[in-house]
């Protein structure tokens, strides 16, 4: 069997190809959607009401190190260490021998637990920016006095999120001008074989498609050096975590976002993989009413995530066209999965290719200025779907996706908030528009009851919009009950399509 090249060799080939201008890359264009992954929040013994983020774990799962700004620390952000004892994580210990009164964060623990890399803006850092440091564990279990990396790594810019390749020969990290995270990039350095941790010299920026001017940061190697995970703001709405394989010639393959619920529509970053390849650890920004906005630490099965990233049986290509001219239209796309309340967002596409898992059914909404939003259902039964957008004009109608009600009532469910927000934005962007909001039901139950219920549900939508500042005089409401079905009422999928809220343009 041919021997697999080391990650250092692959990265060296990649850097040489970049310098020669001959590197071959692929754009991010095919998206794998959610599988039945289970994301687990780490217990209260680790997570606190404060920022707990950037986890890193030893291969034997006995040591977890992370950053936190919880009270009682030495500085603004400190490093904490928790041990797996008796089937549970211990109360985290402040690593006082490493922490300072400054910011100490974004740790990386080598799989054997013997070396700790991290970022700090402590006294002695270059122009008070964040630099990279390393510390070694001594025989007592304590960490040695941290030492800075050399001037090739530490610069007048801020350096954060250091990680080493599985063979220890490649260092990846994030760099950006101090206070300008929007300019962040992922850099790499390869040290000569047989040299020490302080032997990293030359530094290069990883090429497109990783660094594409969209705040790319927090790199992590696959445990077998098969590729790189990283965080990015490239979907324009929030930070997500992405995967890119390293091909046999050292170039990068296709960039793919991790599936839901790892990427959830919230802020996900600070990603780590256990050295044995069992779990992914990452941070998610928690936003709850009455609760301090903060990062918590989560984990999910690494093999299951990689399985979800494999090509699925069904590939669907969505093309967006003008309904009248059949010309391509650039639109924002929202993918609605029944399992999740938040849609997956893709900015500015004329087409999009999706990989669906077996039996997966989704709704896709396209929005573009000057056009009525259009929603279609996809299930993998067709290889291509043409989504034709109608120009805004009187009489045009659109089904409003994901506006749901409690059974038999006009009470809007919490899972409807994202869809209602999109409707609110559409009406706010078209301030002179007058519309009809109509409710529809399936044909089960008494027809008269259905008629009243459909009217009450349309009124509930108008009331929700009115409370947020949309003039209710711009919105007429109608209830049609089961009188205008869109699909067959003889099966549940058809009945689901018939239970809907529609928008009709009365005055553009």
Secondary structure, 3 states (H helix, E strand, C coil): CCCCCCHHHHHHHHHHHHHHCCCCCCCCCEEECCCCCCCEECCCCCCCCCCEEEEEECCCCCEEEEEECCCCCCCCEEEEEEEEECCEECCCEECCCCCCCCEEEEEEECCCCCEEEEEECCCCCHHHCCEEEEEEECCCCCECCCEECCCCCCCCCEEEEEEECCCCCEEEEEEECCCCHHHCEEEEEECCCCCCHHHCCCCEECCCCCCCCCCEEEEEECCCCCEEEEEECCCCCCCEEEEEEECCCCCEEEEEECCCCCCCCCCEEEEEECCCCCEEEEEEEECCCCCCCEEEEEEEEHHHHHHHCCCCCEEEEEEEEECCCCCECCEEEEEEECCCCCCEEEEEECEEEEEECCCCCEEEEEECCCECCEEEEECCCCCEEEEEECECCCCCEEEECCCCECCCCCCECHHHHHHHHHHHHHHHHCCCCEEEEEEECCCCCCHHHHHHHHHHHHHHHHHHHHHCCCCHHHEEEEECCCCCCCCCCCCHHHHHHHCEEEEEEEEC
